[in-house]
């Protein structure tokens, strides 16, 4: 790669501090730190690696199972449901597909509800998911690109902002610091990272299943405002379905989004993981600029 960021080797898995509980027999629970639990896992992995080294077995794979949301996130992935339209799959899908092709990796793409994508990553049913912003709790079961507790934005797949939408003439407003004029809940898509951001701001929420549903509820007065990813919300407003809704400036927040890999996949395929993230960084800007007219014309 010329003139761009490059992850040479994955230096080890950053482990977030934190405590969680896991069920044991008899309905009892025990509390573990994540570090203590992973220490046991890594001990077992080391023993397994020794056995595999002795038998000449290789753990690395050239196939990846990659999941992304089954709801449209224009222009990053298009369409609804588990089908993929390969004529217009979305910019992020095309970047991931091209990165895999350049590296000789076979990819099985899966479309699932976003919360199920997260569960599939944690259970190992998916080797990676996209587009995911940074949420510290996701580090319990996923790995972001970077060498510290915080991902390196050079290896992002996209940059996406969230904006507030309101009915025209409404007093709901956002000045970049404070939300005012709210007389009811704010709508936000269930499972998206913005939900936790809004909760930390003390905002009463009504969680919905999709961006379109969020605007529908706003249009009929079920919520006093709706928070959506800006590019998705603006695209929905171009239709005739929401003539009474407008966007409020400035954006609430702007975030980097990543392809996040499962811990087991990165442990078994550290070089492949690093090369995949580096390839995404190499392709992202040029492919986004090249493909944007295809999705906006």
C-alpha positions, 0 to 999 in steps of 0.5 A: 500500500502506498502512502496509507496506514498499514497494520503489519502484525496484530500485536495482541488482543486488548482486553477491556477492564470490566466485570460481568456475570456468568450463570453456573449450576443451581441458578447461582452466579459467579462474578469474573473480571474479563481479564481473569476469564480471558487468562484462562482461555488464553492458557487453553489456547496456548496448550492447543497451539502446542498440540497443533504445532506438534501435529503440523495442523494449521489454524489459519483459514482463507474463508470468512463469514461476515455479517451486516444489518438486514435493514437499509443503511443508505448508501452503505448497504441497501435493501431490506431482509436477508437478500443482497442485490449485487448490482447495488449492494451498498458502498461498505459491502463493495469495499469489504468484497473488494478487500477480500478479493484482493487478499484471496479471501472467500467471504460468506455474507450474511444479513441479520438484524443488528442485535443478532449480528452482535450476538453472532460475532460473540458466539463465533457464528460470524467472523466479522461484522460491519458497520460498527462504531466503537462501543467499549462493551463490544470489545468483550467479544469483538476486536477493533483495528488498533493497538490500544483500548481505542480503535485506530480511525485510520482503519475505519470503513466509514465516517457517519454522523447522527442528526436530530429530525423534527416536525416542521414548526416544532420547537425541538432544537439542538445547539450542539450541546443541549436538546431543548423543546422536547415534550416527549420521547425521542426515537432511536433505532434499537441496538445502535450505539447512539441509544447509549449516547442519548441515555447518558444525556438523560434523554427519554427514548422510544426505541424502534426497529428501523430508521423508516419506522423512526420517521413514521412515528415522528410523522404521526406524533408518537415521538417528539423527535427522531435521531437517525444516521444523517445520510440515511435520514436525508435519503428518506426525506427525499421521498414523498413519504415525509413532507412535514419532517426536517433535519436539525443542524448541527449533527448530534455526533460524528463517529468512525465505523469499523469492520469488527472481527471476532476474538477467536478469528483474530487469535487464529488468523492475526496476519489475515486480520491485519491485512484485511483492515489495512486493505480496507484503509487502502480502498476506503477513500478512493472507492467511496468517491468512485461509488458515491455517484452510483448510489446518489444519481 
